[in-house]
């Protein structure tokens, strides 16, 4: 009996050793892949800061674009980005959170709900240029909004809506069912349970997903080019029906000019965008930690 079991034990031991070796090897492979990405990112960031640090100044932030590099600035792009982002947040976030609440707390569990969730997952992976074509056809031409701030904001709102809904749904589902059951058992209504217990518990995940979606919208270029965002604006937007440009489009235009001074301006614009995006991600982390304390 022992003679028969000994080869089987050796075989099992060898299989375990191979799995452990594969596990250790995969750890190093994944660490190496991550390290390569981080090193490349750091190299690009350092090179961008080196090239764009000289033009970066208060005048750069307050001047309008110009055909003269020494007088060109990012004022209209910054203001346009702020206008578009505020309008996008107002249009998209309440709808996204409301949809997530309905899907998780009120919608009946049937095939229609499964189909809706499947379509949301598919829409989250659609390239932004497709949303740009949709915005051009519907908002700019069909609704006659023209290449305006509201048309760009509506396009971006539709673009970030699926990913915001998905992030909010997952955050709400992470709230323990016992919290809902306890609230309902004490006599609270379904809506009171959602408002006072489920939403506060899910808020860290909701805010994180929302801010990351806004970060993606802030760096969007292709969709806004399709909508008709201008490449050169020398005035401040006064309403959501005005023409506009945004920082990424202004950066893109500077990179197409065969002049090293304008490319340095593009690097300065990239620094401004990096600070803005990092600020949003930092805000997401701070909000998440703040809500977790409560």
Secondary structure, 3 states (H helix, E strand, C coil): CHHHHHHHHHHHHHHHHHHHHHHHHHHHHHHHHHHHHHHHHHHHHHHHHHHHCCCCCHHHHHCCCCCCHHHCCCHHHHHHHHHHHHHHHHHHHHHHHHHHHHHHHHCCCCHHHHHHHHHHHHHCCCCHHHHHHHHHHHHHHHCCCCCCHHHHHHHHHHHHHHHHHHHHHHHHHCCCHHHHHHHHHCCCCHHHHHHHHHHHHHHHHHHHHHHHHHHHHHCCCHHHHHHCCCCCCCCCCCCCCCCCCCHHHHHHHHHCCCCHHHHHHHHHHHHHHHHHHHHHHHHHHHHHHHHHHC
